[in-house]
Each structure stands twice: as structure tokens, then as C-alpha cells.
Amino acid sequence: MTDFDTICNEVQKKKRTYRPMSPEIVLTSSFYFDDFNEYAEATSNEFEHYVYTRGTNPTTELLEEKLAKMEEGERCKVFASGMGAISATFFTMLKANDHVIFVNTVYGTTVSLIRYMERYQISYDIVNSTDTDVILSYIKDETHIIYMESPSSQKFELIDLEAIAKVAKQKDIITVIDNTWATPIYQRPLVHGIDIVIHSCSKYIGGHSDIVAGAVISSKQTVELIEEKGFLYLGATCSPLNSYLALRGLRTMPVRMRQFTKNICTVLDYLSTDKRIKKIHHPYCGNAWQKQLAEKYLDGYGSLFGIDMVDDDLEKLKVFVNALQVFTLGVSWGGFESLVLPVFKGNNQQAIIDRGLDVTHLRIYVGLENPQELIEDIKAALTIAYGK
Ligand SMILES: *Cc1c(COP(=O)(O)O)cnc(C)c1O
């Protein structure tokens, strides 16, 4: 009798002899041991051995090695999402009575997270300024983390990372930056003295709008602490399949980033001449101070930006969004496709104003389509909504 049950279920223990050019997707939850000694050694140090994919996995580890190198950090831990990385960092680093400073218009869900953490006696301040002295004036005895985005979500304003990191170090405050917009290709904050870099790999790193993943990069000591606490306890493990797709995204990332810079500058050169647009939020269109910071910190430009309209009629804004043909209405960004996202959702005007934004504020993402087509699309939609 053929034993189908055993044939279909036996563990594959044959030693491999092939050497694939492309990294393997090690899609396994657990790893087996040849004998007791190997088991005992591996489980006594799960970070150095493969035991269980909630801890370490070879495909994910390869991605971690590459991201750590790109950011010039000692070590990286990859997570199931950018928010997984952010919440693991807060969970690991904060305790009751700590205070956090949020600089600028930080990513909305990150702000919601720190608001939620008030119930754990963690307090925070949101500083709506790029002025170093103003930012530093919010430091209290209890301040434990300064959390930054540079450029920030929505307003895309830069801050002086070195000046902030210098004072924070003197006061034993941990500096954290979400570097998703610039990517390590255009900005390496650890080199400027920032302690922890966070990424949403769902954006430029994945690059194809097909994965959700995140990463934390820092010193070996800091990443190991986050790995032991926030990573293992909260369990936001990246699937090896998504790690593979992120590795695949990295292959073309330098090429894509160069193209994004070209495309965004072409589109902004046009938009800055259009009289129907009141303000463009992007470092390329910033004031002298922002240009100076861009010169110091950025090696190129990301292609996500904001615009405010001259005409504040929100019905016309809806018409504009609906009239776009090449740009697609949708969340997220960093993929191949151009996107548009109004902050106005139908009845949230007060919330928009409270965040310090214009009610007509639109987030636009320039993808890899022909920038001339993108300009024509915006021009045509502006004319339909606001007239010539
Ligand atoms: C998308 C995004 C996040 C959240 O990342 P997820 O992978 O969606 O969890 C955090 N910060 C910035 C700047 C983002 O754009």
C-alpha cells in the first residue's frame, strides 16, 4: 500500500546542492534541527540562529543587511509594516511619565498612536515649526524622544537634523526620524547624528504598490533591544515573501529614484507657473532656509508633494480630482503610478484647519509615467474645475 499520508507530509531533509542567483524565498514558519545539541544552541540565541520566522528568517535577513548598509547603520530589523516598526520602537523605548516631541506634520497614524499612548501616561507635544530654537524649547526633564520627519508629511518641510541631534545627545534624548520620503538614497540621517531611522518599505523601497512592510535601522545595541521587546512581543513580522519583493524592489531603486527626481522637477517647474495654484509644498519650491537645508541633507528629491488651490471652493476641488485621467485617486504612494489624495473627505474642514493645513490641500504623488503627460493631465483638470 502506498503511504500517501507520509509521502505528502514528510519534511524535506535533503542537503541542497544548487546555488540560485536570485535569493530564495524561505517561506517557512519554523526550521528543523539535526540533533539535540543543535536545538539547544539555536534556541538559546534565537537572533543568531534560525528557529522561527517570527524571530529571524534568511530572506528577511538579507533585506535587513542591505537596508542597514544603505542607511550606514550597524543593524536593521524589518517589520510587517511601517506602523509595525513605529509602534515597536515606541513600545520598546517609552515608559510611563516620558514625554515625546513630534516635530512638524508627522504621518497621521503615528500622531494617532502617540495620542493613544496618553493612557499609558506618556505625554507629547506637536511642534508646528521648523525653527531649531522653537523645537528645542519644547524639551522638558521628562522628554525621552524627539520624533521627526524631514521633509514632513503634508507640508514637506525640512528641519536641521544635526542641530537637533547635537542638543538631544547632550540631554540623553533619543532622536527618531521617519525617512520614508527621502529614502537612504537621498538622505542618511544616522550620519548626521540621529539615533534611529524608520521606514515604511511599502513606499519607494517596495516600489511597485504590492507590499506593506517597514524597517528600523540604528546601532546594533538599539536594534537588538527593539528586536527583543517591540518586535518579538508585538509580533509584526514581515512575511518572507514580502521581504523578497522588497529585495526585488531594491534592484531598481537607485534607477527609479533618479527618474523620480527628474519627473518631480519637471512637474513642479510647470506647476509653480500656474496661477490657479496658491502654494506648492515641496523642498524644491521652498524658501531660502529650506533650500539651504535641502543642499545640506538631500542628495535628490522624492516625488510626493502637496498643493493648495487659490480658489477655496471645495465643490471645484471635487471636480478637479474627478477630472484627472492619468493620476489615480488612492492612498499610499511610492509605486509606479501617479496618485492624488485630497485631505478633504467631505466634512472634515475643521480637522484640516486644526492640523495647520489649507482646506484645499491635495497630496500628489508623481510616478514613473511621462512627466509631460502628467502636466497635461493636471492642466486639463485645473481648467475643467477652475477655468483658464
Ligand atoms: C505610509 C507611511 C507610514 C506608514 O507605513 P505603513 O507601511 O503603511 O504602515 C509611515 N510614515 C510615512 C511617512 C508614510 O508615508
The ligand as an ORCA input file, in Angstrom:
! r2SCAN-3c Opt
* xyz 0 1
  C       2.956     55.101      4.711
  C       3.763     55.790      5.731
  C       3.912     55.255      7.021
  C       3.221     54.000      7.453
  O       3.748     52.880      6.839
  P       2.898     51.541      6.559
  O       3.859     50.663      5.868
  O       1.712     51.942      5.725
  O       2.475     51.027      7.906
  C       4.723     55.932      7.905
  N       5.331     57.092      7.559
  C       5.207     57.628      6.347
  C       5.914     58.901      6.038
  C       4.411     57.013      5.396
  O       4.255     57.570      4.190
*
